Amino acid sequence: MAIEFDLISDLHLVDNDFDWSGQATSGFCLVLGDIALDRKILVETMKKIADNYVMVMYIDGNLELKNNLTNLDHGYQTLVQDLKKIKNLNFMYDNMIVLNDVAFVGCNGWWTFDFHDQFSGHDAEQWYCRVVGHPCDTTQISLSAINDLSYLHNSIKKLQQHNEIRHIVIGTHTVPRLDLIQHNLDFVNNIKLNVMGNQLLDHVRIIDRKNKIHTWCFGHYHGTVDRIIDNVRYVNNCRGRKQGDFLPYYPKRIVIN
């Protein structure tokens, strides 16, 4: 039986006028973060989205934790508390969802500031802290990237042992491999590329000995990607950031047969 779900990410909302009524194309939805910096807007938006689906799977983005970059553990604790009262919403932070024979596993992914070797990790860290404009502990960010890798690794390894699981859908907020976005001319000689993704994440395919990884959904990159590489479909559906310049935004329907 096919599993269908809508893919949403990177709404970057600054007010409460978001309306998802009538936009759903399936019963399930995967939301990949960067919804809103303001926590109240985030919670209200997730409620609106959840009202239109049987179940929503949510993965945090860096925007949701921007005010907690010196204490990410506390940021995650408050995020869990703020979202747990929303009916039919599942925060994928240390959580896995199984629908029929499809397992959904995900995490933010973060980055280790070395996505591309054109710039040093140290230079990328300094640049990021300047751009963020908030107190920023880059060591915590890098450690979160390693922890997310470990979580994905262990999850994929465990799923190899369950014969009833035929397919795996991975969701990350950040980009899992450089070749998905390095063609974008906006990143030429741009140190921003180093905080777009975490190449370590894609290493989990090595332990996928039974070739269960079917689709890898990601956000953070405000371009368009829908490619099959090494027998895995990589796809995103980001709305973007520039207020007033948005085209109409719709969910991207993903089908796992």
Rosetta blueprint (number, residue, H / E / L):
1 M L
2 A L
3 I E
4 E E
5 F E
6 D E
7 L E
8 I E
9 S E
10 D L
11 L L
12 H L
13 L E
14 V L
15 D L
16 N L
17 D L
18 F L
19 D L
20 W L
21 S L
22 G L
23 Q L
24 A L
25 T L
26 S L
27 G L
28 F E
29 C E
30 L E
31 V E
32 L L
33 G L
34 D L
35 I L
36 A E
37 L L
38 D L
39 R H
40 K H
41 I H
42 L H
43 V H
44 E H
45 T H
46 M H
47 K H
48 K H
49 I H
50 A H
51 D L
52 N L
53 Y L
54 V L
55 M E
56 V E
57 M E
58 Y E
59 I L
60 D L
61 G L
62 N L
63 L H
64 E H
65 L H
66 K H
67 N H
68 N H
69 L L
70 T L
71 N L
72 L H
73 D H
74 H H
75 G H
76 Y H
77 Q H
78 T H
79 L H
80 V H
81 Q H
82 D H
83 L H
84 K L
85 K L
86 I L
87 K L
88 N L
89 L E
90 N E
91 F E
92 M L
93 Y L
94 D L
95 N L
96 M E
97 I E
98 V E
99 L E
100 N L
101 D L
102 V E
103 A E
104 F E
105 V E
106 G E
107 C E
108 N L
109 G L
110 W L
111 W L
112 T L
113 F L
114 D L
115 F L
116 H L
117 D L
118 Q L
119 F L
120 S L
121 G H
122 H H
123 D H
124 A H
125 E H
126 Q H
127 W H
128 Y H
129 C H
130 R H
131 V H
132 V H
133 G L
134 H L
135 P L
136 C L
137 D L
138 T H
139 T H
140 Q H
141 I H
142 S H
143 L H
144 S H
145 A H
146 I H
147 N H
148 D H
149 L H
150 S H
151 Y H
152 L H
153 H H
154 N H
155 S H
156 I H
157 K H
158 K H
159 L H
160 Q L
161 Q L
162 H L
163 N L
164 E L
165 I L
166 R L
167 H E
168 I E
169 V E
170 I E
171 G E
172 T E
173 H L
174 T L
175 V E
176 P L
177 R L
178 L H
179 D H
180 L H
181 I L
182 Q L
183 H L
184 N L
185 L H
186 D H
187 F H
188 V L
189 N L
190 N L
191 I H
192 K H
193 L H
194 N H
195 V H
196 M L
197 G E
198 N L
199 Q H
200 L H
201 L H
202 D H
203 H H
204 V H
205 R H
206 I H
207 I H
208 D L
209 R L
210 K L
211 N L
212 K L
213 I E
214 H E
215 T E
216 W E
217 C E
218 F E
219 G L
220 H L
221 Y L
222 H L
223 G L
224 T L
225 V L
226 D E
227 R E
228 I E
229 I E
230 D L
231 N L
232 V E
233 R E
234 Y E
235 V E
236 N E
237 N L
238 C E
239 R L
240 G L
241 R L
242 K L
243 Q L
244 G L
245 D L
246 F L
247 L L
248 P L
249 Y L
250 Y L
251 P L
252 K E
253 R E
254 I E
255 V E
256 I E
257 N L
